[in-house]
Amino acid sequence: MELEDLIKACKKNDRNAQSELFSRYKDTLYFLSLKYCRNETDAEDNLHDAFVAIFKSIQKYKGKGSFEGWIKRITIYKAIDKYKKSHALELRDDILEDTSIETEILALPLDTILQLIQELPDQYRLVFNLFQLDGYTHKEVAKMLVISESTSKSNYHRAKLILREKIIKMNAANQKINH
């Protein structure tokens, strides 16, 4: 079924269409959820919550812009909302030195990168994912998380520092094993 027809059928609460939409996008949205959630169980919960929200609000989708982008935003916001409800935001507001980890991180397998990102403290993980992996600006991240733009920048830089430390330790441990 074409996406446009699938969306129309979902707007009519067609269970078969909803099932097909879920099957079509569950892997993409699950991987997206993994970036924002602490573990696989939380990611599965977020995926479920996101699809409930998608089906409840699909009437609002008017066909302008990418449907996939629309459902990704819902998924990201669900993860952020859950984080906000369960944690008091303890955010740093200092400016930290920028460090580059891109070269080191590119050499790692995807599952290792994801694991390292999931280990970041929540506030750093959210900012890192939104800015680095999903391409939001610090201004947009600040608005989403209800923080200042400078806090977004600071948390992003701190996340990079933590990731860099973890990568250096991992590389050192791997070198010991290989020698």
Summary of the structure (lengths in Angstrom):
residues: 179
radius of gyration: 18.4
end to end distance: 55.5
largest distance: 62.8
contacts: 500
relative contact order: 0.11
helix: 76%
strand: 0%
